[in-house]
Amino acid sequence: MPVLGVPILEAPRAILFDIGRVIINVDYANSAVPLGRGLGHSDSQIMKVLEADPRWKDWQEGRVTPRDWHRHFCEKFEIRVEFEDFCAHWNAVLNPEPALADSLFERLSSQCKLALLSNTDPIHVAHIEATYSFVRLFPVRIYSCRVGASKPEPIIYHHALRELDALPEETMFIDDIRENLIGAEALGITPFLFTCPEDLLSELSRVGLQVA
């Protein structure tokens, strides 16, 4: 398998952006996680419990409804909270101020095709679509809960490429998780491991895109 992060030599015709920890910072201490603290777990432990839950993948891939997930969460952590309050806590994980500015996506949209590609759930999708202005700059938005598949499964990358009408070799994928990037790279998509906005801007400029 090619080494992750091999630089490309020309500007991509299409770019896939992950959302969480790339465009929007994530802080579990502000999320629904505190609702489960009654069991004596830390925030990170609670998230590990959730991600290991047999229903987590179904939740991320749209096979569990928001109300069913709310009910399951309450039973799992032995709490009582109204659905609307649960949704508010669940969405509080997402920082209201994006880490990447709309102006970047406005510049990029005039130079290449843009798409969002995120493993996420229906509650977060509704919140993101209603709250953040950057989504209007992405005509293609691929959410795992709507596609029925999640990164790093090949099907979700193929779906994104079809929606973008782009070939793998002319597409760049920006994500903060190596496993997801390796899955994309195996299909011929150029990966970029996001660590901070400054490094991303430097890479986009290096390949010939105007970012400022």
TORVEX-776088 format. One line per 10 residues: number of its first residue (from 0); their letters; for each residue x, y, z of N, C-alpha, C, O. Coordinates in steps of 0.05 Angstrom, whole numbers, always signed. Layout:
N
NUM	A	X,Y,Z,X,Y,Z,X,Y,Z,X,Y,Z  ...
***
This chain:
212
0	MPVLGVPILE	+17,-24,+0,+0,+0,+0,+18,+25,+0,+38,+26,+14  +11,+45,-16,+27,+69,-17,+29,+82,+11,+11,+79,+28  +51,+96,+15,+55,+109,+41,+35,+132,+43,+33,+149,+25  +21,+134,+66,+2,+155,+70,+15,+182,+70,+36,+186,+83  +4,+200,+55,+14,+227,+54,+34,+233,+32,+47,+254,+32  +37,+215,+12,+54,+221,-11,+43,+246,-25,+19,+245,-33  +59,+267,-29,+48,+291,-39,+39,+289,-69,+52,+275,-84  +18,+303,-76,+9,+304,-103,+23,+328,-117,+32,+346,-103  +24,+327,-143,+40,+347,-157,+23,+368,-171,+34,+388,-181  -3,+365,-171,-20,+385,-184,-46,+388,-168,-53,+370,-152
10	APRAILFDIG	-60,+409,-173,-85,+415,-158,-106,+394,-164,-110,+387,-187  -120,+385,-143,-142,+365,-148,-165,+379,-161,-169,+403,-157  -181,+364,-175,-206,+374,-187,-229,+372,-168,-250,+385,-172  -226,+356,-147,-247,+352,-127,-234,+347,-100,-213,+335,-97  -247,+358,-79,-237,+354,-51,-260,+345,-34,-282,+357,-33  -255,+324,-18,-273,+314,+2,-264,+323,+29,-240,+319,+36  -281,+336,+45,-275,+345,+71,-290,+329,+93,-314,+327,+91  -275,+318,+112,-288,+308,+136,-299,+333,+152,-290,+355,+146  -317,+328,+171,-328,+351,+186,-316,+352,+214,-302,+371,+221  -321,+332,+230,-313,+332,+258,-283,+332,+261,-269,+314,+250
20	RVIINVDYAN	-272,+351,+276,-244,+355,+282,-228,+365,+257,-204,+366,+258  -243,+371,+236,-230,+384,+213,-243,+412,+209,-230,+432,+213  -269,+412,+201,-283,+437,+199,-294,+447,+225,-294,+470,+232  -304,+428,+241,-316,+434,+267,-301,+420,+289,-297,+395,+288  -291,+435,+309,-278,+422,+331,-299,+407,+349,-322,+415,+350  -290,+386,+362,-307,+369,+378,-297,+369,+407,-274,+365,+412  -316,+372,+425,-310,+372,+454,-330,+355,+468,-352,+365,+474  -323,+330,+475,-342,+312,+487,-351,+321,+515,-373,+314,+524  -335,+338,+528,-343,+348,+554,-368,+365,+554,-381,+368,+574  -375,+375,+530,-399,+392,+527,-423,+377,+516,-444,+389,+512
30	SAVPLGRGLG	-419,+352,+510,-439,+337,+495,-459,+322,+513,-462,+328,+537  -472,+302,+501,-490,+285,+516,-474,+267,+536,-486,+255,+554  -448,+266,+532,-432,+250,+550,-437,+256,+579,-439,+237,+595  -438,+281,+588,-443,+286,+617,-468,+273,+628,-470,+268,+652  -487,+267,+610,-511,+254,+620,-506,+226,+631,-521,+216,+647  -483,+214,+622,-477,+188,+632,-458,+187,+655,-449,+165,+663  -451,+210,+666,-430,+211,+687,-440,+199,+713,-424,+193,+731  -466,+195,+716,-476,+183,+740,-465,+155,+746,-465,+146,+768  -455,+142,+725,-443,+116,+728,-414,+117,+737,-401,+96,+741  -403,+141,+740,-376,+145,+750,-355,+143,+729,-331,+139,+735
40	HSDSQIMKVL	-362,+145,+703,-343,+144,+681,-333,+172,+673,-348,+191,+677  -310,+173,+662,-300,+198,+650,-313,+202,+623,-325,+184,+612  -309,+226,+612,-320,+232,+585,-310,+212,+565,-325,+201,+549  -283,+208,+565,-271,+190,+545,-281,+161,+549,-285,+147,+529  -284,+153,+574,-293,+126,+579,-322,+122,+568,-328,+101,+557  -338,+142,+572,-366,+140,+563,-367,+138,+533,-383,+122,+522  -351,+154,+519,-350,+152,+490,-340,+125,+481,-350,+115,+461  -321,+114,+495,-311,+87,+487,-333,+67,+491,-336,+48,+475  -349,+70,+512,-372,+52,+517,-392,+54,+494,-401,+34,+484  -398,+79,+486,-417,+83,+464,-406,+71,+438,-421,+58,+424
50	EADPRWKDWQ	-381,+77,+431,-370,+68,+406,-367,+38,+405,-365,+26,+383  -366,+25,+428,-364,-5,+429,-392,-17,+430,-395,-41,+429  -413,+0,+433,-440,-10,+435,-448,-24,+409,-442,-14,+387  -462,-47,+410,-470,-61,+386,-488,-45,+368,-489,-50,+344  -501,-24,+378,-519,-8,+362,-506,+17,+351,-518,+32,+335  -481,+22,+358,-467,+47,+349,-465,+48,+319,-471,+69,+307  -456,+27,+306,-453,+27,+277,-480,+31,+264,-482,+46,+244  -501,+18,+274,-528,+22,+263,-537,+51,+266,-550,+62,+248  -530,+63,+288,-537,+91,+293,-522,+109,+273,-534,+128,+262  -497,+104,+269,-481,+120,+251,-489,+116,+221,-485,+133,+205
60	EGRVTPRDWH	-501,+93,+216,-508,+87,+188,-538,+88,+183,-548,+78,+163  -553,+101,+201,-581,+108,+196,-601,+86,+201,-624,+88,+191  -593,+64,+214,-612,+42,+219,-625,+44,+246,-641,+26,+254  -619,+65,+261,-631,+71,+287,-642,+99,+286,-627,+118,+278  -667,+103,+294,-678,+130,+293,-668,+146,+317,-659,+135,+337  -670,+173,+315,-662,+190,+338,-676,+183,+364,-664,+182,+385  -702,+178,+362,-717,+171,+387,-709,+144,+398,-709,+141,+422  -703,+126,+381,-694,+99,+390,-666,+102,+403,-660,+88,+423  -649,+119,+391,-622,+123,+403,-625,+136,+430,-611,+129,+449  -642,+156,+432,-647,+169,+458,-656,+149,+479,-646,+149,+501
70	RHFCEKFEIR	-675,+132,+471,-685,+112,+490,-663,+92,+498,-660,+85,+521  -647,+84,+478,-625,+65,+484,-604,+78,+502,-595,+65,+520  -597,+103,+497,-578,+117,+513,-587,+119,+542,-572,+113,+561  -612,+127,+546,-623,+130,+573,-623,+103,+588,-617,+103,+612  -630,+82,+574,-630,+56,+587,-602,+47,+594,-597,+35,+615  -583,+52,+576,-556,+43,+580,-543,+57,+604,-529,+45,+619  -548,+84,+606,-535,+99,+628,-554,+105,+651,-547,+120,+669  -577,+92,+650,-596,+94,+673,-603,+122,+680,-600,+130,+703  -611,+138,+660,-619,+166,+665,-647,+171,+653,-657,+154,+638  -658,+194,+661,-683,+203,+649,-679,+231,+640,-672,+249,+655
80	VEFEDFCAHW	-683,+236,+614,-681,+263,+602,-700,+264,+578,-702,+245,+563  -713,+287,+575,-731,+290,+553,-716,+290,+526,-693,+297,+525  -729,+281,+505,-716,+278,+479,-704,+304,+470,-681,+304,+460  -719,+326,+472,-708,+352,+462,-683,+360,+478,-664,+371,+466  -683,+356,+504,-659,+362,+520,-636,+344,+512,-613,+353,+512  -642,+319,+507,-621,+300,+499,-608,+310,+473,-584,+310,+471  -624,+318,+454,-613,+327,+428,-596,+351,+432,-575,+354,+419  -604,+370,+450,-588,+393,+455,-561,+386,+466,-541,+397,+458  -561,+368,+485,-536,+358,+497,-519,+344,+476,-494,+348,+475  -532,+328,+460,-517,+312,+440,-503,+331,+420,-481,+325,+412
90	NAVLNPEPAL	-517,+352,+412,-505,+371,+393,-485,+390,+405,-469,+402,+390  -485,+393,+431,-466,+411,+444,-437,+402,+441,-419,+418,+446  -433,+378,+432,-405,+368,+426,-393,+385,+404,-368,+387,+403  -409,+396,+387,-399,+410,+363,-395,+440,+369,-413,+454,+377  -370,+449,+367,-363,+477,+372,-379,+495,+354,-379,+490,+329  -391,+516,+364,-407,+533,+347,-391,+549,+327,-402,+558,+306  -365,+553,+332,-348,+568,+314,-331,+548,+298,-313,+536,+309  -335,+546,+272,-319,+527,+256,-289,+534,+257,-281,+557,+260  -273,+513,+254,-244,+517,+254,-233,+527,+228,-212,+539,+226  -249,+522,+206,-242,+532,+180,-263,+552,+171,-287,+547,+174
100	ADSLFERLSS	-254,+574,+159,-272,+596,+152,-287,+591,+126,-276,+578,+108  -311,+602,+124,-326,+600,+100,-311,+611,+76,-313,+601,+53  -294,+631,+81,-279,+644,+59,-261,+624,+45,-256,+626,+21  -250,+605,+60,-233,+585,+47,-250,+568,+28,-241,+563,+5  -273,+560,+36,-290,+543,+18,-300,+559,-5,-304,+548,-27  -305,+585,-1,-314,+602,-24,-292,+603,-45,-298,+601,-69  -267,+606,-36,-245,+607,-55,-241,+580,-69,-238,+578,-94  -243,+558,-54,-239,+532,-65,-261,+525,-85,-256,+511,-105  -285,+533,-79,-308,+525,-95,-306,+536,-124,-319,+526,-142  -291,+557,-127,-288,+568,-154,-265,+554,-169,-261,+560,-193
110	QCKLALLSNT	-251,+536,-156,-228,+523,-168,-231,+493,-171,-218,+480,-187  -249,+481,-154,-253,+452,-155,-280,+445,-143,-294,+462,-132  -288,+420,-146,-313,+410,-135,-308,+404,-105,-287,+393,-98  -328,+410,-89,-326,+405,-60,-348,+386,-50,-371,+387,-60  -341,+370,-31,-360,+352,-18,-353,+348,+11,-330,+348,+18  -374,+345,+28,-370,+336,+55,-373,+306,+56,-389,+295,+42  -356,+293,+72,-357,+264,+75,-353,+258,+105,-331,+259,+115  -375,+251,+119,-374,+249,+148,-388,+224,+158,-410,+217,+149  -375,+211,+178,-389,+191,+193,-404,+205,+215,-392,+216,+234  -430,+206,+213,-446,+221,+233,-474,+210,+234,-482,+193,+218
120	DPIHVAHIEA	-489,+221,+253,-516,+211,+259,-538,+231,+251,-531,+254,+246  -563,+223,+251,-584,+240,+243,-588,+265,+260,-595,+287,+250  -583,+264,+286,-585,+287,+303,-564,+308,+296,-570,+332,+294  -540,+299,+292,-518,+318,+285,-523,+329,+257,-518,+353,+252  -532,+313,+238,-537,+323,+211,-557,+345,+211,-553,+366,+199  -580,+341,+225,-600,+362,+226,-589,+388,+238,-595,+409,+229  -573,+385,+259,-561,+408,+272,-541,+422,+253,-542,+447,+251  -524,+407,+241,-504,+419,+222,-517,+433,+200,-510,+456,+193  -537,+420,+187,-551,+433,+164,-565,+458,+172,-567,+477,+156  -575,+460,+197,-591,+483,+205,-574,+505,+217,-583,+528,+219
130	TYSFVRLFPV	-549,+499,+226,-534,+517,+242,-510,+530,+227,-505,+554,+231  -496,+515,+211,-470,+524,+200,-473,+534,+171,-485,+520,+155  -463,+557,+166,-465,+569,+140,-448,+556,+119,-453,+558,+95  -426,+542,+127,-408,+530,+108,-421,+509,+91,-412,+503,+69  -443,+496,+101,-455,+474,+86,-465,+484,+58,-465,+468,+39  -473,+508,+56,-484,+518,+30,-462,+519,+8,-469,+520,-15  -437,+518,+16,-415,+518,-3,-407,+490,-12,-388,+487,-28  -421,+470,-2,-416,+442,-9,-441,+431,-23,-459,+421,-9  -442,+431,-49,-465,+420,-63,-469,+390,-59,-491,+380,-62  -447,+376,-53,-448,+348,-47,-442,+344,-17,-421,+352,-8
140	RIYSCRVGAS	-461,+331,-3,-457,+326,+25,-464,+297,+31,-487,+288,+29  -443,+281,+38,-446,+252,+42,-444,+247,+72,-423,+250,+84  -467,+238,+83,-468,+231,+112,-472,+201,+114,-489,+190,+100  -457,+188,+132,-459,+159,+135,-488,+150,+141,-496,+130,+131  -502,+166,+157,-529,+158,+165,-549,+159,+142,-570,+148,+144  -542,+173,+121,-559,+175,+98,-551,+155,+76,-568,+146,+60  -526,+148,+75,-515,+129,+55,-519,+100,+64,-521,+82,+48  -519,+96,+91,-521,+69,+101,-494,+55,+102,-493,+30,+103  -473,+70,+101,-446,+59,+102,-428,+81,+114,-434,+105,+113  -405,+73,+125,-388,+92,+138,-359,+88,+130,-351,+66,+122
150	KPEPIIYHHA	-343,+109,+133,-314,+107,+129,-302,+87,+149,-311,+87,+172  -283,+71,+142,-269,+70,+116,-279,+49,+96,-264,+39,+80  -305,+43,+96,-316,+24,+77,-315,+35,+49,-322,+59,+45  -306,+20,+29,-304,+30,+2,-330,+42,-9,-328,+61,-25  -353,+31,-2,-378,+40,-14,-383,+70,-10,-394,+83,-27  -375,+81,+13,-381,+109,+18,-363,+127,+1,-371,+149,-7  -338,+118,-4,-321,+134,-22,-331,+132,-51,-331,+153,-65  -339,+109,-59,-350,+106,-86,-375,+124,-89,-379,+137,-110  -392,+124,-69,-416,+141,-70,-408,+171,-73,-420,+185,-89  -388,+179,-58,-379,+207,-59,-368,+214,-87,-374,+235,-98
160	LRELDALPEE	-353,+196,-98,-341,+201,-125,-363,+203,-146,-362,+219,-164  -383,+186,-144,-406,+187,-163,-421,+214,-160,-427,+226,-181  -425,+222,-136,-440,+248,-132,-423,+271,-142,-434,+291,-152  -397,+269,-139,-380,+291,-149,-374,+289,-179,-365,+308,-191  -380,+266,-191,-373,+261,-218,-343,+265,-222,-334,+279,-240  -327,+252,-204,-298,+255,-204,-285,+228,-203,-296,+208,-193  -261,+226,-214,-245,+202,-214,-228,+202,-188,-222,+223,-178  -221,+178,-178,-205,+177,-153,-179,+193,-155,-171,+207,-137  -165,+190,-178,-139,+202,-181,-140,+232,-183,-119,+245,-181  -163,+244,-187,-165,+273,-188,-178,+285,-162,-186,+308,-162
170	TMFIDDIREN	-180,+267,-142,-194,+275,-118,-176,+274,-93,-159,+256,-91  -179,+293,-76,-164,+295,-51,-184,+291,-27,-206,+301,-29  -175,+277,-7,-192,+273,+17,-178,+282,+42,-155,+274,+47  -191,+299,+57,-180,+311,+81,-195,+300,+106,-219,+304,+108  -180,+287,+123,-192,+274,+147,-172,+274,+169,-148,+277,+164  -181,+271,+194,-162,+271,+217,-157,+242,+226,-142,+239,+246  -169,+222,+214,-165,+194,+222,-151,+178,+201,-160,+176,+178  -128,+167,+208,-111,+153,+188,-126,+129,+175,-124,+125,+151  -141,+115,+191,-155,+92,+180,-174,+100,+157,-176,+86,+137  -187,+122,+160,-205,+132,+139,-190,+140,+114,-198,+135,+92
180	LIGAEALGIT	-167,+152,+118,-150,+160,+96,-138,+137,+81,-136,+137,+57  -130,+116,+96,-119,+92,+84,-141,+79,+66,-135,+69,+44  -166,+78,+76,-187,+67,+60,-191,+82,+34,-197,+70,+13  -189,+108,+35,-192,+124,+10,-168,+121,-8,-171,+119,-32  -144,+120,+4,-120,+118,-12,-119,+91,-28,-109,+90,-50  -131,+70,-16,-132,+44,-29,-148,+45,-55,-144,+28,-72  -165,+65,-57,-182,+68,-81,-169,+88,-101,-181,+92,-123  -147,+99,-94,-133,+118,-112,-138,+147,-106,-129,+164,-120  -152,+152,-84,-157,+180,-75,-133,+190,-59,-122,+175,-43  -125,+215,-64,-102,+226,-50,-110,+234,-22,-128,+250,-18
190	PFLFTCPEDL	-96,+223,-1,-104,+229,+26,-87,+253,+38,-64,+257,+30  -99,+267,+56,-85,+287,+71,-94,+286,+100,-117,+289,+106  -75,+280,+118,-81,+278,+146,-82,+306,+159,-62,+320,+161  -106,+313,+167,-110,+340,+179,-100,+340,+208,-107,+323,+224  -82,+360,+214,-73,+363,+241,-79,+392,+251,-84,+396,+275  -78,+411,+233,-84,+439,+240,-90,+455,+215,-82,+447,+193  -105,+477,+217,-112,+492,+194,-88,+503,+178,-88,+504,+154  -67,+510,+193,-43,+522,+180,-30,+502,+161,-23,+509,+139  -28,+477,+169,-15,+456,+152,-33,+451,+128,-23,+446,+106  -59,+451,+132,-77,+446,+109,-75,+469,+89,-73,+463,+65
200	LSELSRVGLQ	-75,+493,+98,-73,+516,+79,-47,+515,+64,-45,+521,+40  -26,+507,+78,+1,+505,+65,+0,+484,+43,+11,+488,+22  -13,+461,+49,-14,+439,+29,-31,+447,+5,-24,+442,-18  -54,+460,+10,-71,+468,-12,-57,+489,-30,-59,+488,-54  -42,+507,-18,-27,+526,-33,-5,+513,-48,+1,+520,-71  +8,+493,-36,+30,+479,-50,+22,+465,-75,+37,+465,-95  -3,+455,-76,-12,+441,-100,-24,+460,-120,-34,+451,-141  -24,+486,-114,-32,+505,-135,-59,+517,-131,-69,+531,-149  -72,+513,-108,-98,+525,-103,-95,+552,-89,-78,+555,-71  -112,+570,-96,-112,+597,-84,-128,+596,-58,-152,+592,-59
210	VA	-115,+600,-35,-129,+598,-10,-129,+625,+6,-140,+626,+28  -117,+645,-5,-116,+671,+8,-117,+694,-12,-117,+717,-5
***
